[in-house]
Amino acid sequence: MTIQTGEQIPAIDLTVMGEQGPEKFNLLQRCQGKKVVLFAVPGAFTPGCSKTHLPGFVRLAEEIKAKGVDEIICTSVNDVFVMAAWGEAHQANAITMAADGNGELAAALGLSLDASGNGMGTRSKRYAMIIDNANVGYIGVDQKGIDVSSAETVLAQL
């Protein structure tokens, strides 16, 4: 079952690259008392994700944060090293690049994607959500292309 507006996000650990190496954080704890934009991509360095989705959030990060957003988090079912390298390649300094290495967040949200037909295994669907004090205020899941999960759509929803 897919997470719905008004529901609390799950207490799943994600991994980021810290100064001393990989560091875990609990998404539920991280979002308590904050407004967070969380967006997910099927894969770092893939065409749509690299040409449109992540660059849109990089370009609009300041405007999004000016609307009261405390943090923007990008997640993908990739390892933390890939997520860190992808963030560096796109100068995504204003975005937390978080690995959902085993796809636990995608599964808990009901947003797993079977990409095994393309040799990519289980991934995350492309989505974006606005989380307010750990509860989903907006969620947009794209079936094809980048529309309801785009940075422009998220900005308009804030």
N, CA, C and O atoms as a GROMACS GRO file, in nm:
protein
  632
    1MET      N    1   0.083  -0.118   0.000
    1MET     CA    2   0.000   0.000   0.000
    1MET      C    3   0.088   0.125   0.000
    1MET      O    4   0.181   0.136   0.080
    2THR      N    5   0.059   0.217  -0.087
    2THR     CA    6   0.138   0.339  -0.101
    2THR      C    7   0.103   0.438   0.009
    2THR      O    8  -0.014   0.455   0.042
    3ILE      N    9   0.203   0.503   0.065
    3ILE     CA   10   0.181   0.605   0.167
    3ILE      C   11   0.092   0.715   0.110
    3ILE      O   12   0.099   0.748  -0.008
    4GLN      N   13   0.008   0.770   0.196
    4GLN     CA   14  -0.090   0.871   0.155
    4GLN      C   15  -0.066   1.002   0.228
    4GLN      O   16   0.002   1.007   0.331
    5THR      N   17  -0.124   1.108   0.175
    5THR     CA   18  -0.121   1.238   0.240
    5THR      C   19  -0.179   1.224   0.381
    5THR      O   20  -0.281   1.158   0.400
    6GLY      N   21  -0.114   1.287   0.478
    6GLY     CA   22  -0.158   1.283   0.616
    6GLY      C   23  -0.094   1.174   0.699
    6GLY      O   24  -0.099   1.178   0.822
    7GLU      N   25  -0.033   1.076   0.634
    7GLU     CA   26   0.031   0.966   0.706
    7GLU      C   27   0.173   1.004   0.748
    7GLU      O   28   0.238   1.087   0.685
    8GLN      N   29   0.218   0.940   0.855
    8GLN     CA   30   0.354   0.962   0.904
    8GLN      C   31   0.453   0.881   0.821
    8GLN      O   32   0.425   0.768   0.781
    9ILE      N   33   0.567   0.942   0.796
    9ILE     CA   34   0.671   0.870   0.722
    9ILE      C   35   0.732   0.761   0.811
    9ILE      O   36   0.729   0.774   0.934
   10PRO      N   37   0.786   0.656   0.752
   10PRO     CA   38   0.839   0.545   0.833
   10PRO      C   39   0.974   0.579   0.896
   10PRO      O   40   1.047   0.666   0.850
   11ALA      N   41   1.004   0.507   1.003
   11ALA     CA   42   1.132   0.522   1.074
   11ALA      C   43   1.236   0.433   1.008
   11ALA      O   44   1.273   0.328   1.062
   12ILE      N   45   1.282   0.475   0.892
   12ILE     CA   46   1.380   0.399   0.813
   12ILE      C   47   1.513   0.473   0.815
   12ILE      O   48   1.517   0.596   0.808
   13ASP      N   49   1.622   0.399   0.825
   13ASP     CA   50   1.755   0.460   0.819
   13ASP      C   51   1.799   0.476   0.674
   13ASP      O   52   1.786   0.384   0.593
   14LEU      N   53   1.853   0.593   0.644
   14LEU     CA   54   1.917   0.622   0.516
   14LEU      C   55   2.064   0.651   0.544
   14LEU      O   56   2.101   0.676   0.659
   15THR      N   57   2.147   0.649   0.441
   15THR     CA   58   2.290   0.670   0.460
   15THR      C   59   2.339   0.785   0.374
   15THR      O   60   2.306   0.795   0.256
   16VAL      N   61   2.419   0.872   0.436
   16VAL     CA   62   2.482   0.984   0.366
   16VAL      C   63   2.633   0.972   0.384
   16VAL      O   64   2.680   0.900   0.472
   17MET      N   65   2.707   1.043   0.301
   17MET     CA   66   2.852   1.044   0.314
   17MET      C   67   2.891   1.160   0.405
   17MET      O   68   2.872   1.277   0.371
   18GLY      N   69   2.945   1.127   0.521
   18GLY     CA   70   2.994   1.228   0.614
   18GLY      C   71   3.142   1.252   0.593
   18GLY      O   72   3.204   1.193   0.504
   19GLU      N   73   3.198   1.339   0.674
   19GLU     CA   74   3.340   1.371   0.661
   19GLU      C   75   3.429   1.251   0.690
   19GLU      O   76   3.539   1.240   0.635
   20GLN      N   77   3.382   1.161   0.777
   20GLN     CA   78   3.461   1.043   0.815
   20GLN      C   79   3.417   0.916   0.742
   20GLN      O   80   3.468   0.808   0.769
   21GLY      N   81   3.321   0.930   0.650
   21GLY     CA   82   3.270   0.813   0.578
   21GLY      C   83   3.119   0.804   0.590
   21GLY      O   84   3.054   0.901   0.630
   22PRO      N   85   3.062   0.688   0.556
   22PRO     CA   86   2.917   0.672   0.559
   22PRO      C   87   2.858   0.692   0.699
   22PRO      O   88   2.913   0.645   0.798
   23GLU      N   89   2.745   0.765   0.704
   23GLU     CA   90   2.673   0.790   0.829
   23GLU      C   91   2.525   0.764   0.807
   23GLU      O   92   2.468   0.803   0.705
   24LYS      N   93   2.463   0.695   0.903
   24LYS     CA   94   2.320   0.667   0.895
   24LYS      C   95   2.241   0.774   0.970
   24LYS      O   96   2.288   0.831   1.068
   25PHE      N   97   2.118   0.798   0.922
   25PHE     CA   98   2.024   0.880   0.998
   25PHE      C   99   1.885   0.822   0.981
   25PHE      O  100   1.854   0.760   0.879
   26ASN      N  101   1.803   0.842   1.082
   26ASN     CA  102   1.666   0.793   1.079
   26ASN      C  103   1.577   0.901   1.019
   26ASN      O  104   1.572   1.013   1.069
   27LEU      N  105   1.508   0.867   0.911
   27LEU     CA  106   1.428   0.966   0.838
   27LEU      C  107   1.316   1.024   0.925
   27LEU      O  108   1.294   1.145   0.921
   28LEU      N  109   1.247   0.942   1.001
   28LEU     CA  110   1.139   0.991   1.086
   28LEU      C  111   1.192   1.092   1.187
   28LEU      O  112   1.134   1.200   1.203
   29GLN      N  113   1.300   1.058   1.254
   29GLN     CA  114   1.359   1.150   1.352
   29GLN      C  115   1.407   1.278   1.286
   29GLN      O  116   1.392   1.387   1.341
   30ARG      N  117   1.465   1.265   1.168
   30ARG     CA  118   1.519   1.381   1.098
   30ARG      C  119   1.410   1.480   1.059
   30ARG      O  120   1.433   1.601   1.055
   31CYS      N  121   1.289   1.429   1.032
   31CYS     CA  122   1.180   1.513   0.984
   31CYS      C  123   1.091   1.569   1.095
   31CYS      O  124   1.007   1.655   1.068
   32GLN      N  125   1.109   1.523   1.216
   32GLN     CA  126   1.025   1.573   1.325
   32GLN      C  127   1.054   1.719   1.353
   32GLN      O  128   1.170   1.759   1.372
   33GLY      N  129   0.948   1.800   1.355
   33GLY     CA  130   0.962   1.942   1.383
   33GLY      C  131   1.017   2.023   1.267
   33GLY      O  132   1.054   2.139   1.284
   34LYS      N  133   1.022   1.963   1.148
   34LYS     CA  134   1.078   2.031   1.030
   34LYS      C  135   0.986   2.017   0.911
   34LYS      O  136   0.896   1.933   0.908
   35LYS      N  137   1.011   2.102   0.812
   35LYS     CA  138   0.948   2.086   0.681
   35LYS      C  139   1.058   2.037   0.587
   35LYS      O  140   1.161   2.102   0.572
   36VAL      N  141   1.034   1.922   0.525
   36VAL     CA  142   1.135   1.856   0.442
   36VAL      C  143   1.074   1.821   0.307
   36VAL      O  144   0.961   1.774   0.298
   37VAL      N  145   1.151   1.843   0.202
   37VAL     CA  146   1.115   1.793   0.070
   37VAL      C  147   1.200   1.669   0.047
   37VAL      O  148   1.322   1.674   0.054
   38LEU      N  149   1.134   1.558   0.019
   38LEU     CA  150   1.202   1.432  -0.012
   38LEU      C  151   1.165   1.394  -0.153
   38LEU      O  152   1.047   1.384  -0.187
   39PHE      N  153   1.266   1.371  -0.237
   39PHE     CA  154   1.236   1.321  -0.371
   39PHE      C  155   1.324   1.201  -0.400
   39PHE      O  156   1.437   1.190  -0.353
   40ALA      N  157   1.268   1.110  -0.479
   40ALA     CA  158   1.338   0.986  -0.511
   40ALA      C  159   1.347   0.968  -0.661
   40ALA      O  160   1.259   1.008  -0.736
   41VAL      N  161   1.456   0.906  -0.700
   41VAL     CA  162   1.480   0.877  -0.842
   41VAL      C  163   1.507   0.728  -0.857
   41VAL      O  164   1.555   0.664  -0.763
   42PRO      N  165   1.477   0.671  -0.973
   42PRO     CA  166   1.504   0.529  -0.995
   42PRO      C  167   1.653   0.494  -0.992
   42PRO      O  168   1.689   0.384  -0.952
   43GLY      N  169   1.739   0.587  -1.034
   43GLY     CA  170   1.881   0.556  -1.032
   43GLY      C  171   1.968   0.677  -1.057
   43GLY      O  172   1.944   0.754  -1.149
   44ALA      N  173   2.071   0.692  -0.973
   44ALA     CA  174   2.170   0.797  -0.995
   44ALA      C  175   2.238   0.775  -1.129
   44ALA      O  176   2.259   0.661  -1.171
   45PHE      N  177   2.272   0.881  -1.194
   45PHE     CA  178   2.344   0.881  -1.322
   45PHE      C  179   2.261   0.828  -1.440
   45PHE      O  180   2.314   0.813  -1.550
   46THR      N  181   2.133   0.799  -1.418
   46THR     CA  182   2.048   0.757  -1.530
   46THR      C  183   1.999   0.882  -1.603
   46THR      O  184   1.997   0.990  -1.544
   47PRO      N  185   1.961   0.871  -1.730
   47PRO     CA  186   1.933   0.990  -1.812
   47PRO      C  187   1.832   1.090  -1.755
   47PRO      O  188   1.865   1.206  -1.736
   48GLY      N  189   1.709   1.046  -1.727
   48GLY     CA  190   1.608   1.140  -1.678
   48GLY      C  191   1.643   1.199  -1.543
   48GLY      O  192   1.617   1.316  -1.516
   49CYS      N  193   1.702   1.117  -1.460
   49CYS     CA  194   1.739   1.161  -1.326
   49CYS      C  195   1.852   1.264  -1.331
   49CYS      O  196   1.853   1.359  -1.253
   50SER      N  197   1.946   1.244  -1.421
   50SER     CA  198   2.064   1.331  -1.431
   50SER      C  199   2.042   1.454  -1.517
   50SER      O  200   2.105   1.558  -1.494
   51LYS      N  201   1.954   1.444  -1.616
   51LYS     CA  202   1.933   1.558  -1.706
   51LYS      C  203   1.823   1.651  -1.658
   51LYS      O  204   1.826   1.771  -1.689
   52THR      N  205   1.726   1.598  -1.584
   52THR     CA  206   1.610   1.679  -1.548
   52THR      C  207   1.579   1.682  -1.399
   52THR      O  208   1.571   1.790  -1.340
   53HIS      N  209   1.561   1.565  -1.338
   53HIS     CA  210   1.506   1.561  -1.203
   53HIS      C  211   1.598   1.627  -1.099
   53HIS      O  212   1.560   1.726  -1.038
   54LEU      N  213   1.718   1.572  -1.079
   54LEU     CA  214   1.811   1.632  -0.983
   54LEU      C  215   1.847   1.775  -1.020
   54LEU      O  216   1.844   1.861  -0.933
   55PRO      N  217   1.882   1.805  -1.146
   55PRO     CA  218   1.916   1.944  -1.180
   55PRO      C  219   1.805   2.045  -1.150
   55PRO      O  220   1.834   2.160  -1.115
   56GLY      N  221   1.679   2.003  -1.161
   56GLY     CA  222   1.569   2.093  -1.127
   56GLY      C  223   1.572   2.133  -0.981
   56GLY      O  224   1.551   2.249  -0.947
   57PHE      N  225   1.598   2.037  -0.894
   57PHE     CA  226   1.605   2.067  -0.751
   57PHE      C  227   1.731   2.146  -0.717
   57PHE      O  228   1.727   2.232  -0.628
   58VAL      N  229   1.840   2.119  -0.785
   58VAL     CA  230   1.962   2.198  -0.764
   58VAL      C  231   1.935   2.344  -0.801
   58VAL      O  232   1.970   2.436  -0.727
   59ARG      N  233   1.872   2.364  -0.916
   59ARG     CA  234   1.844   2.499  -0.966
   59ARG      C  235   1.745   2.575  -0.876
   59ARG      O  236   1.760   2.696  -0.857
   60LEU      N  237   1.646   2.506  -0.821
   60LEU     CA  238   1.540   2.573  -0.744
   60LEU      C  239   1.556   2.558  -0.592
   60LEU      O  240   1.466   2.596  -0.518
   61ALA      N  241   1.667   2.504  -0.546
   61ALA     CA  242   1.686   2.477  -0.403
   61ALA      C  243   1.666   2.602  -0.317
   61ALA      O  244   1.599   2.596  -0.214
   62GLU      N  245   1.723   2.713  -0.357
   62GLU     CA  246   1.710   2.836  -0.278
   62GLU      C  247   1.565   2.882  -0.270
   62GLU      O  248   1.518   2.922  -0.164
   63GLU      N  249   1.493   2.876  -0.382
   63GLU     CA  250   1.352   2.916  -0.384
   63GLU      C  251   1.268   2.823  -0.298
   63GLU      O  252   1.178   2.867  -0.227
   64ILE      N  253   1.296   2.694  -0.304
   64ILE     CA  254   1.223   2.597  -0.223
   64ILE      C  255   1.248   2.623  -0.075
   64ILE      O  256   1.154   2.624   0.004
   65LYS      N  257   1.373   2.644  -0.038
   65LYS     CA  258   1.406   2.670   0.103
   65LYS      C  259   1.349   2.804   0.150
   65LYS      O  260   1.317   2.819   0.268
   66ALA      N  261   1.337   2.900   0.060
   66ALA     CA  262   1.278   3.030   0.095
   66ALA      C  263   1.131   3.017   0.132
   66ALA      O  264   1.075   3.107   0.195
   67LYS      N  265   1.068   2.907   0.093
   67LYS     CA  266   0.926   2.882   0.126
   67LYS      C  267   0.912   2.810   0.261
   67LYS      O  268   0.805   2.759   0.293
   68GLY      N  269   1.020   2.806   0.339
   68GLY     CA  270   1.014   2.747   0.472
   68GLY      C  271   1.060   2.603   0.482
   68GLY      O  272   1.040   2.539   0.585
   69VAL      N  273   1.120   2.551   0.378
   69VAL     CA  274   1.170   2.414   0.380
   69VAL      C  275   1.307   2.411   0.449
   69VAL      O  276   1.397   2.486   0.413
   70ASP      N  277   1.319   2.324   0.548
   70ASP     CA  278   1.444   2.312   0.624
   70ASP      C  279   1.550   2.229   0.552
   70ASP      O  280   1.669   2.255   0.565
   71GLU      N  281   1.504   2.129   0.477
   71GLU     CA  282   1.600   2.039   0.412
   71GLU      C  283   1.536   1.977   0.288
   71GLU      O  284   1.417   1.948   0.285
   72ILE      N  285   1.619   1.956   0.186
   72ILE     CA  286   1.580   1.884   0.066
   72ILE      C  287   1.664   1.757   0.063
   72ILE      O  288   1.787   1.762   0.068
   73ILE      N  289   1.597   1.644   0.055
   73ILE     CA  290   1.666   1.514   0.054
   73ILE      C  291   1.635   1.442  -0.077
   73ILE      O  292   1.519   1.428  -0.116
   74CYS      N  293   1.740   1.397  -0.144
   74CYS     CA  294   1.726   1.313  -0.263
   74CYS      C  295   1.766   1.172  -0.223
   74CYS      O  296   1.871   1.151  -0.162
   75THR      N  297   1.684   1.075  -0.260
   75THR     CA  298   1.716   0.937  -0.229
   75THR      C  299   1.701   0.848  -0.352
   75THR      O  300   1.624   0.878  -0.443
   76SER      N  301   1.775   0.740  -0.351
   76SER     CA  302   1.770   0.643  -0.459
   76SER      C  303   1.819   0.509  -0.405
   76SER      O  304   1.894   0.505  -0.308
   77VAL      N  305   1.777   0.401  -0.467
   77VAL     CA  306   1.826   0.269  -0.430
   77VAL      C  307   1.962   0.252  -0.499
   77VAL      O  308   1.976   0.181  -0.598
   78ASN      N  309   2.059   0.318  -0.442
   78ASN     CA  310   2.199   0.312  -0.482
   78ASN      C  311   2.281   0.312  -0.355
   78ASN      O  312   2.228   0.340  -0.247
   79ASP      N  313   2.410   0.281  -0.364
   79ASP     CA  314   2.493   0.286  -0.245
   79ASP      C  315   2.535   0.430  -0.216
   79ASP      O  316   2.525   0.517  -0.303
   80VAL      N  317   2.583   0.453  -0.096
   80VAL     CA  318   2.617   0.587  -0.051
   80VAL      C  319   2.730   0.649  -0.134
   80VAL      O  320   2.734   0.770  -0.151
   81PHE      N  321   2.821   0.567  -0.184
   81PHE     CA  322   2.933   0.618  -0.263
   81PHE      C  323   2.884   0.672  -0.398
   81PHE      O  324   2.932   0.775  -0.445
   82VAL      N  325   2.790   0.602  -0.458
   82VAL     CA  326   2.731   0.648  -0.584
   82VAL      C  327   2.653   0.776  -0.561
   82VAL      O  328   2.664   0.870  -0.640
   83MET      N  329   2.574   0.781  -0.454
   83MET     CA  330   2.494   0.901  -0.426
   83MET      C  331   2.584   1.022  -0.400
   83MET      O  332   2.554   1.132  -0.446
   84ALA      N  333   2.693   1.002  -0.328
   84ALA     CA  334   2.785   1.112  -0.301
   84ALA      C  335   2.851   1.161  -0.430
   84ALA      O  336   2.862   1.281  -0.453
   85ALA      N  337   2.895   1.068  -0.514
   85ALA     CA  338   2.958   1.105  -0.641
   85ALA      C  339   2.860   1.176  -0.733
   85ALA      O  340   2.896   1.271  -0.802
   86TRP      N  341   2.735   1.130  -0.734
   86TRP     CA  342   2.633   1.192  -0.819
   86TRP      C  343   2.604   1.334  -0.772
   86TRP      O  344   2.589   1.425  -0.853
   87GLY      N  345   2.596   1.352  -0.641
   87GLY     CA  346   2.575   1.485  -0.585
   87GLY      C  347   2.689   1.579  -0.620
   87GLY      O  348   2.666   1.695  -0.657
   88GLU      N  349   2.811   1.530  -0.609
   88GLU     CA  350   2.928   1.612  -0.645
   88GLU      C  351   2.927   1.647  -0.793
   88GLU      O  352   2.958   1.761  -0.830
   89ALA      N  353   2.892   1.552  -0.877
   89ALA     CA  354   2.890   1.576  -1.022
   89ALA      C  355   2.790   1.684  -1.061
   89ALA      O  356   2.806   1.751  -1.163
   90HIS      N  357   2.685   1.700  -0.980
   90HIS     CA  358   2.581   1.799  -1.010
   90HIS      C  359   2.587   1.920  -0.918
   90HIS      O  360   2.497   2.004  -0.920
   91GLN      N  361   2.693   1.931  -0.839
   91GLN     CA  362   2.709   2.041  -0.744
   91GLN      C  363   2.582   2.060  -0.661
   91GLN      O  364   2.531   2.171  -0.645
   92ALA      N  365   2.534   1.949  -0.608
   92ALA     CA  366   2.409   1.948  -0.531
   92ALA      C  367   2.437   1.975  -0.383
   92ALA      O  368   2.392   1.900  -0.296
   93ASN      N  369   2.510   2.081  -0.356
   93ASN     CA  370   2.551   2.113  -0.219
   93ASN      C  371   2.434   2.145  -0.127
   93ASN      O  372   2.445   2.125  -0.006
   94ALA      N  373   2.325   2.195  -0.180
   94ALA     CA  374   2.208   2.233  -0.099
   94ALA      C  375   2.112   2.116  -0.078
   94ALA      O  376   2.006   2.133  -0.019
   95ILE      N  377   2.150   1.999  -0.127
   95ILE     CA  378   2.062   1.882  -0.120
   95ILE      C  379   2.133   1.769  -0.046
   95ILE      O  380   2.250   1.741  -0.073
   96THR      N  381   2.064   1.705   0.045
   96THR     CA  382   2.117   1.588   0.114
   96THR      C  383   2.099   1.468   0.023
   96THR      O  384   1.987   1.430  -0.010
   97MET      N  385   2.210   1.408  -0.017
   97MET     CA  386   2.208   1.292  -0.107
   97MET      C  387   2.212   1.165  -0.022
   97MET      O  388   2.318   1.128   0.030
   98ALA      N  389   2.098   1.100  -0.009
   98ALA     CA  390   2.084   0.988   0.084
   98ALA      C  391   2.060   0.857   0.011
   98ALA      O  392   1.973   0.847  -0.075
   99ALA      N  393   2.138   0.758   0.048
   99ALA     CA  394   2.125   0.625  -0.013
   99ALA      C  395   2.021   0.541   0.061
   99ALA      O  396   2.022   0.532   0.184
  100ASP      N  397   1.932   0.481  -0.017
  100ASP     CA  398   1.838   0.380   0.032
  100ASP      C  399   1.891   0.248  -0.022
  100ASP      O  400   1.826   0.181  -0.103
  101GLY      N  401   2.010   0.212   0.024
  101GLY     CA  402   2.088   0.104  -0.036
  101GLY      C  403   2.016  -0.027  -0.059
  101GLY      O  404   2.037  -0.091  -0.162
  102ASN      N  405   1.933  -0.068   0.034
  102ASN     CA  406   1.862  -0.195   0.021
  102ASN      C  407   1.716  -0.176  -0.020
  102ASN      O  408   1.640  -0.272  -0.024
  103GLY      N  409   1.679  -0.054  -0.051
  103GLY     CA  410   1.542  -0.028  -0.094
  103GLY      C  411   1.439  -0.035   0.017
  103GLY      O  412   1.320  -0.052  -0.010
  104GLU      N  413   1.484  -0.023   0.141
  104GLU     CA  414   1.392  -0.034   0.255
  104GLU      C  415   1.291   0.080   0.261
  104GLU      O  416   1.174   0.058   0.292
  105LEU      N  417   1.335   0.202   0.231
  105LEU     CA  418   1.243   0.315   0.232
  105LEU      C  419   1.141   0.299   0.120
  105LEU      O  420   1.021   0.316   0.141
  106ALA      N  421   1.188   0.267   0.000
  106ALA     CA  422   1.097   0.249  -0.113
  106ALA      C  423   0.991   0.144  -0.080
  106ALA      O  424   0.873   0.164  -0.111
  107ALA      N  425   1.031   0.034  -0.019
  107ALA     CA  426   0.937  -0.072   0.016
  107ALA      C  427   0.839  -0.026   0.124
  107ALA      O  428   0.719  -0.051   0.113
  108ALA      N  429   0.890   0.042   0.227
  108ALA     CA  430   0.804   0.088   0.336
  108ALA      C  431   0.701   0.189   0.289
  108ALA      O  432   0.591   0.196   0.344
  109LEU      N  433   0.736   0.268   0.188
  109LEU     CA  434   0.643   0.367   0.133
  109LEU      C  435   0.548   0.307   0.031
  109LEU      O  436   0.452   0.372  -0.012
  110GLY      N  437   0.572   0.182  -0.008
  110GLY     CA  438   0.492   0.119  -0.112
  110GLY      C  439   0.526   0.173  -0.250
  110GLY      O  440   0.443   0.174  -0.340
  111LEU      N  441   0.652   0.217  -0.266
  111LEU     CA  442   0.695   0.281  -0.390
  111LEU      C  443   0.813   0.210  -0.455
  111LEU      O  444   0.893   0.272  -0.524
  112SER      N  445   0.823   0.079  -0.434
  112SER     CA  446   0.927   0.001  -0.501
  112SER      C  447   0.893  -0.014  -0.649
  112SER      O  448   0.776  -0.015  -0.687
  113LEU      N  449   0.996  -0.026  -0.729
  113LEU     CA  450   0.983  -0.040  -0.874
  113LEU      C  451   1.064  -0.160  -0.919
  113LEU      O  452   1.184  -0.169  -0.890
  114ASP      N  453   1.001  -0.252  -0.988
  114ASP     CA  454   1.073  -0.368  -1.042
  114ASP      C  455   1.136  -0.328  -1.175
  114ASP      O  456   1.068  -0.321  -1.278
  115ALA      N  457   1.266  -0.301  -1.171
  115ALA     CA  458   1.339  -0.263  -1.292
  115ALA      C  459   1.429  -0.376  -1.339
  115ALA      O  460   1.526  -0.353  -1.412
  116SER      N  461   1.398  -0.499  -1.297
  116SER     CA  462   1.481  -0.613  -1.333
  116SER      C  463   1.481  -0.639  -1.483
  116SER      O  464   1.577  -0.697  -1.536
  117GLY      N  465   1.377  -0.598  -1.553
  117GLY     CA  466   1.373  -0.613  -1.698
  117GLY      C  467   1.480  -0.532  -1.768
  117GLY      O  468   1.519  -0.562  -1.880
  118ASN      N  469   1.529  -0.428  -1.699
  118ASN     CA  470   1.638  -0.345  -1.751
  118ASN      C  471   1.770  -0.376  -1.683
  118ASN      O  472   1.867  -0.301  -1.698
  119GLY      N  473   1.775  -0.486  -1.608
  119GLY     CA  474   1.898  -0.525  -1.540
  119GLY      C  475   1.931  -0.439  -1.420
  119GLY      O  476   2.046  -0.434  -1.377
  120MET      N  477   1.830  -0.371  -1.363
  120MET     CA  478   1.855  -0.280  -1.252
  120MET      C  479   1.798  -0.328  -1.119
  120MET      O  480   1.810  -0.258  -1.018
  121GLY      N  481   1.736  -0.446  -1.116
  121GLY     CA  482   1.681  -0.498  -0.991
  121GLY      C  483   1.564  -0.415  -0.940
  121GLY      O  484   1.494  -0.350  -1.017
  122THR      N  485   1.546  -0.418  -0.809
  122THR     CA  486   1.439  -0.341  -0.746
  122THR      C  487   1.490  -0.201  -0.717
  122THR      O  488   1.596  -0.183  -0.656
  123ARG      N  489   1.416  -0.102  -0.760
  123ARG     CA  490   1.451   0.039  -0.741
  123ARG      C  491   1.335   0.111  -0.674
  123ARG      O  492   1.241   0.048  -0.625
  124SER      N  493   1.342   0.242  -0.673
  124SER     CA  494   1.233   0.326  -0.623
  124SER      C  495   1.162   0.389  -0.740
  124SER      O  496   1.224   0.425  -0.840
  125LYS      N  497   1.031   0.404  -0.727
  125LYS     CA  498   0.957   0.484  -0.825
  125LYS      C  499   1.003   0.628  -0.811
  125LYS      O  500   1.060   0.667  -0.708
  126ARG      N  501   0.979   0.707  -0.914
  126ARG     CA  502   1.012   0.849  -0.911
  126ARG      C  503   0.898   0.922  -0.838
  126ARG      O  504   0.783   0.915  -0.880
  127TYR      N  505   0.932   0.990  -0.731
  127TYR     CA  506   0.830   1.063  -0.656
  127TYR      C  507   0.893   1.183  -0.584
  127TYR      O  508   1.015   1.195  -0.574
  128ALA      N  509   0.806   1.269  -0.536
  128ALA     CA  510   0.846   1.378  -0.448
  128ALA      C  511   0.738   1.394  -0.344
  128ALA      O  512   0.620   1.374  -0.371
  129MET      N  513   0.780   1.432  -0.224
  129MET     CA  514   0.682   1.461  -0.120
  129MET      C  515   0.728   1.578  -0.036
  129MET      O  516   0.847   1.604  -0.020
  130ILE      N  517   0.630   1.646   0.017
  130ILE     CA  518   0.654   1.752   0.114
  130ILE      C  519   0.613   1.695   0.248
  130ILE      O  520   0.499   1.653   0.267
  131ILE      N  521   0.706   1.693   0.341
  131ILE     CA  522   0.685   1.635   0.473
  131ILE      C  523   0.684   1.749   0.574
  131ILE      O  524   0.778   1.827   0.580
  132ASP      N  525   0.578   1.757   0.652
  132ASP     CA  526   0.566   1.862   0.754
  132ASP      C  527   0.554   1.794   0.890
  132ASP      O  528   0.456   1.726   0.918
  133ASN      N  529   0.656   1.813   0.974
  133ASN     CA  530   0.660   1.750   1.106
  133ASN      C  531   0.637   1.599   1.096
  133ASN      O  532   0.558   1.542   1.172
  134ALA      N  533   0.705   1.536   1.004
  134ALA     CA  534   0.707   1.391   0.983
  134ALA      C  535   0.580   1.335   0.919
  134ALA      O  536   0.565   1.213   0.909
  135ASN      N  537   0.488   1.421   0.876
  135ASN     CA  538   0.366   1.376   0.808
  135ASN      C  539   0.366   1.424   0.663
  135ASN      O  540   0.409   1.535   0.633
  136VAL      N  541   0.317   1.338   0.575
  136VAL     CA  542   0.314   1.371   0.432
  136VAL      C  543   0.206   1.475   0.406
  136VAL      O  544   0.088   1.453   0.434
  137GLY      N  545   0.248   1.589   0.350
  137GLY     CA  546   0.154   1.695   0.314
  137GLY      C  547   0.120   1.694   0.166
  137GLY      O  548   0.011   1.734   0.126
  138TYR      N  549   0.215   1.648   0.087
  138TYR     CA  550   0.196   1.636  -0.059
  138TYR      C  551   0.278   1.516  -0.103
  138TYR      O  552   0.388   1.494  -0.054
  139ILE      N  553   0.223   1.440  -0.196
  139ILE     CA  554   0.301   1.334  -0.260
  139ILE      C  555   0.262   1.329  -0.407
  139ILE      O  556   0.145   1.328  -0.442
  140GLY      N  557   0.364   1.327  -0.491
  140GLY     CA  558   0.344   1.314  -0.635
  140GLY      C  559   0.430   1.200  -0.686
  140GLY      O  560   0.552   1.205  -0.675
  141VAL      N  561   0.366   1.099  -0.743
  141VAL     CA  562   0.437   0.982  -0.796
  141VAL      C  563   0.420   0.982  -0.947
  141VAL      O  564   0.308   0.977  -0.997
  142ASP      N  565   0.531   0.987  -1.018
  142ASP     CA  566   0.526   0.985  -1.165
  142ASP      C  567   0.522   0.842  -1.216
  142ASP      O  568   0.602   0.758  -1.176
  143GLN      N  569   0.428   0.816  -1.305
  143GLN     CA  570   0.421   0.685  -1.371
  143GLN      C  571   0.515   0.681  -1.491
  143GLN      O  572   0.577   0.579  -1.519
  144LYS      N  573   0.525   0.793  -1.561
  144LYS     CA  574   0.618   0.810  -1.673
  144LYS      C  575   0.665   0.954  -1.673
  144LYS      O  576   0.591   1.044  -1.634
  145GLY      N  577   0.787   0.976  -1.716
  145GLY     CA  578   0.838   1.111  -1.725
  145GLY      C  579   0.857   1.175  -1.588
  145GLY      O  580   0.856   1.108  -1.485
  146ILE      N  581   0.874   1.307  -1.590
  146ILE     CA  582   0.895   1.384  -1.467
  146ILE      C  583   0.795   1.498  -1.469
  146ILE      O  584   0.811   1.595  -1.543
  147ASP      N  585   0.691   1.486  -1.388
  147ASP     CA  586   0.584   1.585  -1.385
  147ASP      C  587   0.548   1.619  -1.240
  147ASP      O  588   0.591   1.723  -1.189
  148VAL      N  589   0.470   1.534  -1.175
  148VAL     CA  590   0.423   1.564  -1.040
  148VAL      C  591   0.533   1.554  -0.934
  148VAL      O  592   0.511   1.592  -0.820
  149SER      N  593   0.649   1.503  -0.972
  149SER     CA  594   0.762   1.496  -0.878
  149SER      C  595   0.870   1.598  -0.910
  149SER      O  596   0.976   1.598  -0.848
  150SER      N  597   0.844   1.685  -1.006
  150SER     CA  598   0.946   1.783  -1.047
  150SER      C  599   0.964   1.892  -0.941
  150SER      O  600   0.876   1.916  -0.859
  151ALA      N  601   1.079   1.955  -0.944
  151ALA     CA  602   1.106   2.066  -0.853
  151ALA      C  603   1.006   2.179  -0.874
  151ALA      O  604   0.965   2.243  -0.777
  152GLU      N  605   0.968   2.203  -0.996
  152GLU     CA  606   0.872   2.309  -1.026
  152GLU      C  607   0.736   2.279  -0.963
  152GLU      O  608   0.673   2.369  -0.907
  153THR      N  609   0.691   2.155  -0.971
  153THR     CA  610   0.564   2.117  -0.910
  153THR      C  611   0.571   2.126  -0.758
  153THR      O  612   0.479   2.177  -0.695
  154VAL      N  613   0.680   2.079  -0.700
  154VAL     CA  614   0.698   2.087  -0.555
  154VAL      C  615   0.696   2.232  -0.511
  154VAL      O  616   0.629   2.266  -0.413
  155LEU      N  617   0.768   2.318  -0.580
  155LEU     CA  618   0.770   2.460  -0.546
  155LEU      C  619   0.630   2.519  -0.549
  155LEU      O  620   0.593   2.597  -0.461
  156ALA      N  621   0.552   2.483  -0.648
  156ALA     CA  622   0.414   2.534  -0.660
  156ALA      C  623   0.325   2.482  -0.548
  156ALA      O  624   0.226   2.547  -0.513
  157GLN      N  625   0.357   2.365  -0.491
  157GLN     CA  626   0.277   2.307  -0.383
  157GLN      C  627   0.309   2.365  -0.246
  157GLN      O  628   0.233   2.347  -0.151
  158LEU      N  629   0.422   2.433  -0.236
  158LEU     CA  630   0.463   2.487  -0.105
  158LEU      C  631   0.382   2.610  -0.066
  158LEU      O  632   0.404   2.668   0.040
   0.00000   0.00000   0.00000
